[in-house]
Amino acid sequence: MFEYLKTWLALKTDRRAVTALEYGLIASLIAVVIVTGVKLIGTNLSTMFTSVAGNL
C-alpha cells in the first residue's frame, strides 16, 4: 500500500508531461501560422505573376 501511495505522489508532482504537452501545443500553433502565411503569400504571388504575364 505504501509503495502505491509513494508512486502516486511521485506521479502527481511530476510536471514533465505537462511541460512537454505545452511545448507541443506551442509548436503546432506556430506551424499553423506558418502554413497559413505561406498559403496567403503563395496565392498573392500567383495572382501577381499572372497579372504581369497577361500584361506582357
mmCIF file of the N, C-alpha and C atoms, coordinates in Angstrom:
data_MODEL
# 
_entry.id   MODEL 
# 
loop_
_atom_site.group_PDB 
_atom_site.id 
_atom_site.type_symbol 
_atom_site.label_atom_id 
_atom_site.label_alt_id 
_atom_site.label_comp_id 
_atom_site.label_asym_id 
_atom_site.label_entity_id 
_atom_site.label_seq_id 
_atom_site.pdbx_PDB_ins_code 
_atom_site.Cartn_x 
_atom_site.Cartn_y 
_atom_site.Cartn_z 
_atom_site.occupancy 
_atom_site.B_iso_or_equiv 
_atom_site.pdbx_formal_charge 
_atom_site.auth_seq_id 
_atom_site.auth_comp_id 
_atom_site.auth_asym_id 
_atom_site.auth_atom_id 
_atom_site.pdbx_PDB_model_num 
ATOM 1   N N  . MET A 1 1  ? 0.825  -1.195 0.000   1.00 0.00 ? 1  MET A N  1 
ATOM 2   C CA . MET A 1 1  ? 0.000  0.000  0.000   1.00 0.00 ? 1  MET A CA 1 
ATOM 3   C C  . MET A 1 1  ? 0.866  1.255  0.000   1.00 0.00 ? 1  MET A C  1 
ATOM 4   N N  . PHE A 1 2  ? 1.950  1.233  0.782   1.00 0.00 ? 2  PHE A N  1 
ATOM 5   C CA . PHE A 1 2  ? 2.809  2.413  0.846   1.00 0.00 ? 2  PHE A CA 1 
ATOM 6   C C  . PHE A 1 2  ? 3.538  2.645  -0.478  1.00 0.00 ? 2  PHE A C  1 
ATOM 7   N N  . GLU A 1 3  ? 3.870  1.561  -1.155  1.00 0.00 ? 3  GLU A N  1 
ATOM 8   C CA . GLU A 1 3  ? 4.550  1.686  -2.451  1.00 0.00 ? 3  GLU A CA 1 
ATOM 9   C C  . GLU A 1 3  ? 3.611  2.342  -3.473  1.00 0.00 ? 3  GLU A C  1 
ATOM 10  N N  . TYR A 1 4  ? 2.343  1.955  -3.447  1.00 0.00 ? 4  TYR A N  1 
ATOM 11  C CA . TYR A 1 4  ? 1.352  2.551  -4.339  1.00 0.00 ? 4  TYR A CA 1 
ATOM 12  C C  . TYR A 1 4  ? 1.207  4.040  -4.049  1.00 0.00 ? 4  TYR A C  1 
ATOM 13  N N  . LEU A 1 5  ? 1.122  4.402  -2.776  1.00 0.00 ? 5  LEU A N  1 
ATOM 14  C CA . LEU A 1 5  ? 0.977  5.801  -2.380  1.00 0.00 ? 5  LEU A CA 1 
ATOM 15  C C  . LEU A 1 5  ? 2.208  6.611  -2.767  1.00 0.00 ? 5  LEU A C  1 
ATOM 16  N N  . LYS A 1 6  ? 3.380  6.031  -2.589  1.00 0.00 ? 6  LYS A N  1 
ATOM 17  C CA . LYS A 1 6  ? 4.621  6.716  -2.942  1.00 0.00 ? 6  LYS A CA 1 
ATOM 18  C C  . LYS A 1 6  ? 4.699  6.943  -4.457  1.00 0.00 ? 6  LYS A C  1 
ATOM 19  N N  . THR A 1 7  ? 4.298  5.944  -5.224  1.00 0.00 ? 7  THR A N  1 
ATOM 20  C CA . THR A 1 7  ? 4.295  6.081  -6.683  1.00 0.00 ? 7  THR A CA 1 
ATOM 21  C C  . THR A 1 7  ? 3.281  7.126  -7.125  1.00 0.00 ? 7  THR A C  1 
ATOM 22  N N  . TRP A 1 8  ? 2.113  7.123  -6.539  1.00 0.00 ? 8  TRP A N  1 
ATOM 23  C CA . TRP A 1 8  ? 1.077  8.087  -6.885  1.00 0.00 ? 8  TRP A CA 1 
ATOM 24  C C  . TRP A 1 8  ? 1.528  9.507  -6.583  1.00 0.00 ? 8  TRP A C  1 
ATOM 25  N N  . LEU A 1 9  ? 2.155  9.725  -5.441  1.00 0.00 ? 9  LEU A N  1 
ATOM 26  C CA . LEU A 1 9  ? 2.647  11.059 -5.097  1.00 0.00 ? 9  LEU A CA 1 
ATOM 27  C C  . LEU A 1 9  ? 3.761  11.505 -6.040  1.00 0.00 ? 9  LEU A C  1 
ATOM 28  N N  . ALA A 1 10 ? 4.616  10.580 -6.446  1.00 0.00 ? 10 ALA A N  1 
ATOM 29  C CA . ALA A 1 10 ? 5.694  10.924 -7.377  1.00 0.00 ? 10 ALA A CA 1 
ATOM 30  C C  . ALA A 1 10 ? 5.118  11.331 -8.728  1.00 0.00 ? 10 ALA A C  1 
ATOM 31  N N  . LEU A 1 11 ? 4.102  10.627 -9.198  1.00 0.00 ? 11 LEU A N  1 
ATOM 32  C CA . LEU A 1 11 ? 3.483  10.976 -10.471 1.00 0.00 ? 11 LEU A CA 1 
ATOM 33  C C  . LEU A 1 11 ? 2.703  12.282 -10.388 1.00 0.00 ? 11 LEU A C  1 
ATOM 34  N N  . LYS A 1 12 ? 2.111  12.534 -9.248  1.00 0.00 ? 12 LYS A N  1 
ATOM 35  C CA . LYS A 1 12 ? 1.325  13.753 -9.074  1.00 0.00 ? 12 LYS A CA 1 
ATOM 36  C C  . LYS A 1 12 ? 2.206  14.994 -9.121  1.00 0.00 ? 12 LYS A C  1 
ATOM 37  N N  . THR A 1 13 ? 3.405  14.899 -8.609  1.00 0.00 ? 13 THR A N  1 
ATOM 38  C CA . THR A 1 13 ? 4.286  16.064 -8.563  1.00 0.00 ? 13 THR A CA 1 
ATOM 39  C C  . THR A 1 13 ? 5.182  16.179 -9.793  1.00 0.00 ? 13 THR A C  1 
ATOM 40  N N  . ASP A 1 14 ? 5.155  15.205 -10.694 1.00 0.00 ? 14 ASP A N  1 
ATOM 41  C CA . ASP A 1 14 ? 5.987  15.233 -11.897 1.00 0.00 ? 14 ASP A CA 1 
ATOM 42  C C  . ASP A 1 14 ? 5.316  16.116 -12.949 1.00 0.00 ? 14 ASP A C  1 
ATOM 43  N N  . ARG A 1 15 ? 5.956  17.209 -13.323 1.00 0.00 ? 15 ARG A N  1 
ATOM 44  C CA . ARG A 1 15 ? 5.380  18.177 -14.255 1.00 0.00 ? 15 ARG A CA 1 
ATOM 45  C C  . ARG A 1 15 ? 5.955  18.061 -15.671 1.00 0.00 ? 15 ARG A C  1 
ATOM 46  N N  . ARG A 1 16 ? 6.795  17.063 -15.922 1.00 0.00 ? 16 ARG A N  1 
ATOM 47  C CA . ARG A 1 16 ? 7.451  16.962 -17.231 1.00 0.00 ? 16 ARG A CA 1 
ATOM 48  C C  . ARG A 1 16 ? 6.459  16.726 -18.359 1.00 0.00 ? 16 ARG A C  1 
ATOM 49  N N  . ALA A 1 17 ? 5.450  15.919 -18.121 1.00 0.00 ? 17 ALA A N  1 
ATOM 50  C CA . ALA A 1 17 ? 4.473  15.633 -19.173 1.00 0.00 ? 17 ALA A CA 1 
ATOM 51  C C  . ALA A 1 17 ? 3.666  16.879 -19.526 1.00 0.00 ? 17 ALA A C  1 
ATOM 52  N N  . VAL A 1 18 ? 3.328  17.662 -18.526 1.00 0.00 ? 18 VAL A N  1 
ATOM 53  C CA . VAL A 1 18 ? 2.572  18.891 -18.770 1.00 0.00 ? 18 VAL A CA 1 
ATOM 54  C C  . VAL A 1 18 ? 3.413  19.863 -19.583 1.00 0.00 ? 18 VAL A C  1 
ATOM 55  N N  . THR A 1 19 ? 4.680  19.982 -19.254 1.00 0.00 ? 19 THR A N  1 
ATOM 56  C CA . THR A 1 19 ? 5.575  20.869 -19.986 1.00 0.00 ? 19 THR A CA 1 
ATOM 57  C C  . THR A 1 19 ? 5.732  20.405 -21.427 1.00 0.00 ? 19 THR A C  1 
ATOM 58  N N  . ALA A 1 20 ? 5.883  19.119 -21.636 1.00 0.00 ? 20 ALA A N  1 
ATOM 59  C CA . ALA A 1 20 ? 6.008  18.588 -22.996 1.00 0.00 ? 20 ALA A CA 1 
ATOM 60  C C  . ALA A 1 20 ? 4.738  18.855 -23.796 1.00 0.00 ? 20 ALA A C  1 
ATOM 61  N N  . LEU A 1 21 ? 3.598  18.720 -23.173 1.00 0.00 ? 21 LEU A N  1 
ATOM 62  C CA . LEU A 1 21 ? 2.330  18.995 -23.847 1.00 0.00 ? 21 LEU A CA 1 
ATOM 63  C C  . LEU A 1 21 ? 2.224  20.465 -24.228 1.00 0.00 ? 21 LEU A C  1 
ATOM 64  N N  . GLU A 1 22 ? 2.634  21.351 -23.337 1.00 0.00 ? 22 GLU A N  1 
ATOM 65  C CA . GLU A 1 22 ? 2.606  22.780 -23.636 1.00 0.00 ? 22 GLU A CA 1 
ATOM 66  C C  . GLU A 1 22 ? 3.519  23.110 -24.810 1.00 0.00 ? 22 GLU A C  1 
ATOM 67  N N  . TYR A 1 23 ? 4.715  22.540 -24.824 1.00 0.00 ? 23 TYR A N  1 
ATOM 68  C CA . TYR A 1 23 ? 5.632  22.775 -25.943 1.00 0.00 ? 23 TYR A CA 1 
ATOM 69  C C  . TYR A 1 23 ? 5.047  22.237 -27.245 1.00 0.00 ? 23 TYR A C  1 
ATOM 70  N N  . GLY A 1 24 ? 4.382  21.115 -27.188 1.00 0.00 ? 24 GLY A N  1 
ATOM 71  C CA . GLY A 1 24 ? 3.743  20.555 -28.376 1.00 0.00 ? 24 GLY A CA 1 
ATOM 72  C C  . GLY A 1 24 ? 2.639  21.455 -28.914 1.00 0.00 ? 24 GLY A C  1 
ATOM 73  N N  . LEU A 1 25 ? 1.834  22.010 -28.017 1.00 0.00 ? 25 LEU A N  1 
ATOM 74  C CA . LEU A 1 25 ? 0.770  22.917 -28.442 1.00 0.00 ? 25 LEU A CA 1 
ATOM 75  C C  . LEU A 1 25 ? 1.334  24.193 -29.052 1.00 0.00 ? 25 LEU A C  1 
ATOM 76  N N  . ILE A 1 26 ? 2.387  24.725 -28.456 1.00 0.00 ? 26 ILE A N  1 
ATOM 77  C CA . ILE A 1 26 ? 3.023  25.931 -28.993 1.00 0.00 ? 26 ILE A CA 1 
ATOM 78  C C  . ILE A 1 26 ? 3.606  25.650 -30.375 1.00 0.00 ? 26 ILE A C  1 
ATOM 79  N N  . ALA A 1 27 ? 4.271  24.515 -30.532 1.00 0.00 ? 27 ALA A N  1 
ATOM 80  C CA . ALA A 1 27 ? 4.864  24.160 -31.827 1.00 0.00 ? 27 ALA A CA 1 
ATOM 81  C C  . ALA A 1 27 ? 3.788  23.986 -32.894 1.00 0.00 ? 27 ALA A C  1 
ATOM 82  N N  . SER A 1 28 ? 2.663  23.374 -32.544 1.00 0.00 ? 28 SER A N  1 
ATOM 83  C CA . SER A 1 28 ? 1.597  23.191 -33.529 1.00 0.00 ? 28 SER A CA 1 
ATOM 84  C C  . SER A 1 28 ? 0.959  24.526 -33.904 1.00 0.00 ? 28 SER A C  1 
ATOM 85  N N  . LEU A 1 29 ? 0.829  25.437 -32.957 1.00 0.00 ? 29 LEU A N  1 
ATOM 86  C CA . LEU A 1 29 ? 0.292  26.763 -33.256 1.00 0.00 ? 29 LEU A CA 1 
ATOM 87  C C  . LEU A 1 29 ? 1.218  27.517 -34.207 1.00 0.00 ? 29 LEU A C  1 
ATOM 88  N N  . ILE A 1 30 ? 2.518  27.451 -33.960 1.00 0.00 ? 30 ILE A N  1 
ATOM 89  C CA . ILE A 1 30 ? 3.490  28.100 -34.841 1.00 0.00 ? 30 ILE A CA 1 
ATOM 90  C C  . ILE A 1 30 ? 3.421  27.490 -36.237 1.00 0.00 ? 30 ILE A C  1 
ATOM 91  N N  . ALA A 1 31 ? 3.289  26.178 -36.327 1.00 0.00 ? 31 ALA A N  1 
ATOM 92  C CA . ALA A 1 31 ? 3.201  25.513 -37.631 1.00 0.00 ? 31 ALA A CA 1 
ATOM 93  C C  . ALA A 1 31 ? 1.956  25.957 -38.392 1.00 0.00 ? 31 ALA A C  1 
ATOM 94  N N  . VAL A 1 32 ? 0.833  26.087 -37.718 1.00 0.00 ? 32 VAL A N  1 
ATOM 95  C CA . VAL A 1 32 ? -0.401 26.530 -38.374 1.00 0.00 ? 32 VAL A CA 1 
ATOM 96  C C  . VAL A 1 32 ? -0.240 27.956 -38.892 1.00 0.00 ? 32 VAL A C  1 
ATOM 97  N N  . VAL A 1 33 ? 0.374  28.822 -38.108 1.00 0.00 ? 33 VAL A N  1 
ATOM 98  C CA . VAL A 1 33 ? 0.591  30.207 -38.537 1.00 0.00 ? 33 VAL A CA 1 
ATOM 99  C C  . VAL A 1 33 ? 1.502  30.249 -39.762 1.00 0.00 ? 33 VAL A C  1 
ATOM 100 N N  . ILE A 1 34 ? 2.558  29.460 -39.768 1.00 0.00 ? 34 ILE A N  1 
ATOM 101 C CA . ILE A 1 34 ? 3.485  29.438 -40.906 1.00 0.00 ? 34 ILE A CA 1 
ATOM 102 C C  . ILE A 1 34 ? 2.789  28.921 -42.163 1.00 0.00 ? 34 ILE A C  1 
ATOM 103 N N  . VAL A 1 35 ? 2.046  27.837 -42.042 1.00 0.00 ? 35 VAL A N  1 
ATOM 104 C CA . VAL A 1 35 ? 1.353  27.271 -43.207 1.00 0.00 ? 35 VAL A CA 1 
ATOM 105 C C  . VAL A 1 35 ? 0.333  28.261 -43.756 1.00 0.00 ? 35 VAL A C  1 
ATOM 106 N N  . THR A 1 36 ? -0.415 28.910 -42.891 1.00 0.00 ? 36 THR A N  1 
ATOM 107 C CA . THR A 1 36 ? -1.401 29.896 -43.335 1.00 0.00 ? 36 THR A CA 1 
ATOM 108 C C  . THR A 1 36 ? -0.722 31.065 -44.036 1.00 0.00 ? 36 THR A C  1 
ATOM 109 N N  . GLY A 1 37 ? 0.366  31.554 -43.466 1.00 0.00 ? 37 GLY A N  1 
ATOM 110 C CA . GLY A 1 37 ? 1.100  32.659 -44.091 1.00 0.00 ? 37 GLY A CA 1 
ATOM 111 C C  . GLY A 1 37 ? 1.656  32.293 -45.451 1.00 0.00 ? 37 GLY A C  1 
ATOM 112 N N  . VAL A 1 38 ? 2.220  31.115 -45.568 1.00 0.00 ? 38 VAL A N  1 
ATOM 113 C CA . VAL A 1 38 ? 2.780  30.671 -46.853 1.00 0.00 ? 38 VAL A CA 1 
ATOM 114 C C  . VAL A 1 38 ? 1.678  30.522 -47.896 1.00 0.00 ? 38 VAL A C  1 
ATOM 115 N N  . LYS A 1 39 ? 0.527  30.010 -47.501 1.00 0.00 ? 39 LYS A N  1 
ATOM 116 C CA . LYS A 1 39 ? -0.587 29.872 -48.449 1.00 0.00 ? 39 LYS A CA 1 
ATOM 117 C C  . LYS A 1 39 ? -1.060 31.242 -48.934 1.00 0.00 ? 39 LYS A C  1 
ATOM 118 N N  . LEU A 1 40 ? -1.185 32.200 -48.019 1.00 0.00 ? 40 LEU A N  1 
ATOM 119 C CA . LEU A 1 40 ? -1.631 33.536 -48.415 1.00 0.00 ? 40 LEU A CA 1 
ATOM 120 C C  . LEU A 1 40 ? -0.616 34.206 -49.330 1.00 0.00 ? 40 LEU A C  1 
ATOM 121 N N  . ILE A 1 41 ? 0.647  34.120 -48.981 1.00 0.00 ? 41 ILE A N  1 
ATOM 122 C CA . ILE A 1 41 ? 1.694  34.723 -49.808 1.00 0.00 ? 41 ILE A CA 1 
ATOM 123 C C  . ILE A 1 41 ? 1.746  34.035 -51.168 1.00 0.00 ? 41 ILE A C  1 
ATOM 124 N N  . GLY A 1 42 ? 1.629  32.733 -51.199 1.00 0.00 ? 42 GLY A N  1 
ATOM 125 C CA . GLY A 1 42 ? 1.648  31.990 -52.455 1.00 0.00 ? 42 GLY A CA 1 
ATOM 126 C C  . GLY A 1 42 ? 0.504  32.377 -53.370 1.00 0.00 ? 42 GLY A C  1 
ATOM 127 N N  . THR A 1 43 ? -0.681 32.535 -52.818 1.00 0.00 ? 43 THR A N  1 
ATOM 128 C CA . THR A 1 43 ? -1.843 32.932 -53.612 1.00 0.00 ? 43 THR A CA 1 
ATOM 129 C C  . THR A 1 43 ? -1.652 34.333 -54.170 1.00 0.00 ? 43 THR A C  1 
ATOM 130 N N  . ASN A 1 44 ? -1.165 35.256 -53.344 1.00 0.00 ? 44 ASN A N  1 
ATOM 131 C CA . ASN A 1 44 ? -0.946 36.627 -53.803 1.00 0.00 ? 44 ASN A CA 1 
ATOM 132 C C  . ASN A 1 44 ? 0.142  36.686 -54.866 1.00 0.00 ? 44 ASN A C  1 
ATOM 133 N N  . LEU A 1 45 ? 1.211  35.928 -54.708 1.00 0.00 ? 45 LEU A N  1 
ATOM 134 C CA . LEU A 1 45 ? 2.280  35.908 -55.705 1.00 0.00 ? 45 LEU A CA 1 
ATOM 135 C C  . LEU A 1 45 ? 1.788  35.318 -57.019 1.00 0.00 ? 45 LEU A C  1 
ATOM 136 N N  . SER A 1 46 ? 1.002  34.279 -56.941 1.00 0.00 ? 46 SER A N  1 
ATOM 137 C CA . SER A 1 46 ? 0.462  33.664 -58.151 1.00 0.00 ? 46 SER A CA 1 
ATOM 138 C C  . SER A 1 46 ? -0.408 34.654 -58.914 1.00 0.00 ? 46 SER A C  1 
ATOM 139 N N  . THR A 1 47 ? -1.248 35.382 -58.210 1.00 0.00 ? 47 THR A N  1 
ATOM 140 C CA . THR A 1 47 ? -2.101 36.391 -58.841 1.00 0.00 ? 47 THR A CA 1 
ATOM 141 C C  . THR A 1 47 ? -1.258 37.489 -59.475 1.00 0.00 ? 47 THR A C  1 
ATOM 142 N N  . MET A 1 48 ? -0.231 37.929 -58.783 1.00 0.00 ? 48 MET A N  1 
ATOM 143 C CA . MET A 1 48 ? 0.628  38.986 -59.298 1.00 0.00 ? 48 MET A CA 1 
ATOM 144 C C  . MET A 1 48 ? 1.368  38.531 -60.554 1.00 0.00 ? 48 MET A C  1 
ATOM 145 N N  . PHE A 1 49 ? 1.928  37.323 -60.542 1.00 0.00 ? 49 PHE A N  1 
ATOM 146 C CA . PHE A 1 49 ? 2.650  36.824 -61.707 1.00 0.00 ? 49 PHE A CA 1 
ATOM 147 C C  . PHE A 1 49 ? 1.712  36.609 -62.897 1.00 0.00 ? 49 PHE A C  1 
ATOM 148 N N  . THR A 1 50 ? 0.506  36.170 -62.632 1.00 0.00 ? 50 THR A N  1 
ATOM 149 C CA . THR A 1 50 ? -0.477 36.009 -63.703 1.00 0.00 ? 50 THR A CA 1 
ATOM 150 C C  . THR A 1 50 ? -0.818 37.359 -64.321 1.00 0.00 ? 50 THR A C  1 
ATOM 151 N N  . SER A 1 51 ? -0.962 38.369 -63.489 1.00 0.00 ? 51 SER A N  1 
ATOM 152 C CA . SER A 1 51 ? -1.248 39.719 -63.976 1.00 0.00 ? 51 SER A CA 1 
ATOM 153 C C  . SER A 1 51 ? -0.092 40.260 -64.804 1.00 0.00 ? 51 SER A C  1 
ATOM 154 N N  . VAL A 1 52 ? 1.128  40.075 -64.337 1.00 0.00 ? 52 VAL A N  1 
ATOM 155 C CA . VAL A 1 52 ? 2.310  40.539 -65.073 1.00 0.00 ? 52 VAL A CA 1 
ATOM 156 C C  . VAL A 1 52 ? 2.422  39.802 -66.405 1.00 0.00 ? 52 VAL A C  1 
ATOM 157 N N  . ALA A 1 53 ? 2.206  38.497 -66.400 1.00 0.00 ? 53 ALA A N  1 
ATOM 158 C CA . ALA A 1 53 ? 2.287  37.712 -67.634 1.00 0.00 ? 53 ALA A CA 1 
ATOM 159 C C  . ALA A 1 53 ? 1.202  38.139 -68.622 1.00 0.00 ? 53 ALA A C  1 
ATOM 160 N N  . GLY A 1 54 ? 0.043  38.487 -68.127 1.00 0.00 ? 54 GLY A N  1 
ATOM 161 C CA . GLY A 1 54 ? -1.043 38.940 -69.001 1.00 0.00 ? 54 GLY A CA 1 
ATOM 162 C C  . GLY A 1 54 ? -0.747 40.290 -69.630 1.00 0.00 ? 54 GLY A C  1 
ATOM 163 N N  . ASN A 1 55 ? -0.037 41.145 -68.915 1.00 0.00 ? 55 ASN A N  1 
ATOM 164 C CA . ASN A 1 55 ? 0.306  42.467 -69.435 1.00 0.00 ? 55 ASN A CA 1 
ATOM 165 C C  . ASN A 1 55 ? 1.455  42.420 -70.429 1.00 0.00 ? 55 ASN A C  1 
ATOM 166 N N  . LEU A 1 56 ? 2.226  41.353 -70.413 1.00 0.00 ? 56 LEU A N  1 
ATOM 167 C CA . LEU A 1 56 ? 3.328  41.241 -71.365 1.00 0.00 ? 56 LEU A CA 1 
ATOM 168 C C  . LEU A 1 56 ? 2.774  40.796 -72.682 1.00 0.00 ? 56 LEU A C  1 
# 
